[in-house]
Amino acid sequence: MRVTMILPALTEATSPLFRPIKYALFPPLGLATLAGYLREDDEIQILDEHVERIDARIADDRPDIVVIQAYITSARRAYELADLYRARGSFVALGGLHVTSLPDEAAAHADAIFLGPGEDTWPEFLADYDAGNPRARYVSTSRDLSELPPIRRDLIKRERYLVPNSIVVSRGCPHHCDFCYKDAFFEGGRSFYTQRVDDALAEIDRLPGKHLYFLDDHLLGNRRFASELFDGMRGMGRRWQAASTVDAILAPGLLEKAAAAGMRSCFVGFETINAGNLAGQRKRQNIGRSYEAVTRRLHDAGVMANASFVFGMDGDGPDVFDRTVEWAVTNGIETATFHIMTPYPGTALFRRMQAEDRITHRDWDLYDTRHVVYRPVGMTPRQIEDGYRRAYREFYRWPAIWRGAADKPARDRLRHLAYAGGWKKFEPLWDALIRSGQVLRALPLLERTLGR
């Protein structure tokens, strides 16, 4: 059987001249995981439009099955590809966040759609397909990672990614923030579950080199699992990054175990410096927590902070952008990602705004956290979009980067400058390396520099 698996490019990643570096960071592990369920003699290819042009590759492609993973701002392209392959007679399977959020929309472009994670439904579909009676809709209800086959990393073009050693050892998140796009993906079953620790350690052991990036939404979300995982990783000599929440970082003992096991950077959802916004978004894990204490604990443990902030919540005013940047710089945040609040379909935020008649359109291309797609309170859409761009510009100015690093010990200061500068100042260089397939040649030099 011939199978083509495609990750369509997100809207802003389709420029022929330049793509944001974040879209070339990680390979499509979801597709590589599903590929692990296929037979050894199946002919499989994984295509990722973020790192390669695929039009020539698919010009005469007529596989038996096409699997397409759709995110909201790749939906238009996903449907275009799906319609193309269906016209050629291929069986098209559509899954991903957008399909789960809007199944009826997606079903018009597919022979089968998959709602929620696919560890239980994908093997079921393959059995139905072999028997000649595949269903039109598969809905995940069983949440179990104990029987995962090895990820087909041999199908991934490692030379095209900045972080080829990415890994996921859990699914979902124990929290249910109103604006979280992924929350709806896990409805109908457990919203947070993990692999067995031994299986996770075995997958880590299969990865070459020293550096890892955990793509889990909340690696520290299950304290027992995380503690045992970090115990098993200690002594491996790995250096890695992951995501967590402010309450887990403040919990005694766990961050120290993570740092001892090699954690060097942590993505943290601070989201807003306006405490009044938190309850309205069900961001309960942040309520009453000291953000300053979070950054101190991270830095004292030798872990850099990658902070996430969301602008445009109902409690925000025109001053929120400058105040957020000033807080982040003053507290020595190494890297930051800024977003405009986006009411994704399927979320509690979308349902609430829809009931209030605040959704202004459904052009999914613009649901990219860079555009205002709702009627805000306290600001105009133009003020929010201008403030969002100003926050990025001001935070990543060299004087701000230097000021954020200035009070740190010499080694931490150098690391701060390298990460903050490398993330935004050299995006065109990284893009050129990725397009030329030379990124893996540059990474050892970068790793050696940061290691010193």
Phi, psi and omega in degrees: 000139178258130183228128173247128181243129189231134167253102181291152182287140171293158188307311186281359180259014185257004181296135177288346185258323187201137176235141176303142186299331186297336182277356177244017181285308193237142175287163182283083183295329180300314178293320179295329177291315178297325179298333179296340180275348181281165183284157181298329183269003175287144178265113189235139170225142176247125181241129180238111184291347179287336185239355178205149174281130186249354185304317180291327181291331185255005185304318181240022184282123179225069181284168175289317182231138172241128179247124183234128179260121188247128169253165189300316182274004170249005185299315181302314179292322179299316180292323178299314179293319180299314180297321179300312183289324178296323178296335179273353178099003177283150174277123186254125176247125180246133176213180180117181185300316184291322179296319179294323181288321184227070186297323182293323176298314183291326185298335179292347184243008188222158170275332176212139175242154184234121182255125182085185181296156190254008184297330179263324186277329182295312176299324178297317178298315182300321177294318178295320181296315179298327180278353177085014180222059178292145179274167181274343184214132177236127184241122182287132175228332180266127183241100185208127179253016186283340183245026180295132172284164176302137178295137181280070180290343177293342179271354182267134178275088187302328185291352183259001185239143176290327181232073180294335180273053174269155186206149176229124183242003177213174176229140172077200185208144179285349181260164185223068179291143186299327185267002186285119182295327186278347185298317180293336182297333185252014175294151179091005179189193178298138182267351179209125181204159189233164168287169167290145183301317181298322179293320178296317179295324179294321178294320177299318183294336180282344184276134180283168175075193186253327192265142179228158170224114176280122180268007179302143178297328182204086184299330182266016187290333175244105189301317182296312179299312183298317180298316180291323177297315181293325175299318181289331181278340183297129182095353178284342181076020180276153172235129191210165178235155181201181178241146178208182179245164184296324182291324179290325178292325180281344179295135185294136169094322189288318179299320180297321177296319180297316180296319179295333179273356174118005178295131180234349178208144182224128174277125186234129178275078172293318174070309183207143175267000175266104185302330180294343179283336193294312182297322181296337179255010183055035177271061190292332182291348179259345187293130178076009181261146177271113178295326177298321179294326178297311181294323178296315180298318179298310183292323177296331179272000181080024182248130177282156180251125169252103190265138176253133179227143180240127179256151173101008174293162189298336179272001182275142172240181184299343181275354189296329185290308181294323180293322179294314179298316180298318178298314183296317180292315182299325182267011172070027177298127184286310178225151181221146172240132181247147182219151166267131181307130184231121179279086180293140175300141182096348180265161176297327178297317179297314182298320180293314180291326177296319178295330179270005181057045181253353177283123187268336177192173180232043172276096188299336178302333184264003177272058190243014183064015175244352182232151177270121184241021181214171177272110183281167175248132175089346177212164173270159175305321180297319179298319181293313182294320177294319180294322177300312180294323179294323179299315177298314183298316184285321181294323184262017169289146181302318178300323179290319178299316180294319181295322178294332182265345194300323185270008183267158173303159189305316182294316179293327178296316179296319179295319177301311181298320182292316182287311182296317179291316182294330183289318185247326187284336186244025179304315180300326178294314180297320180299318179296319179295321180293315181298326182272355181074020184253010188296326181290340176286329182277333185298317180303321178296315178299316181297319180296320180297313181291328179296329179287000000 
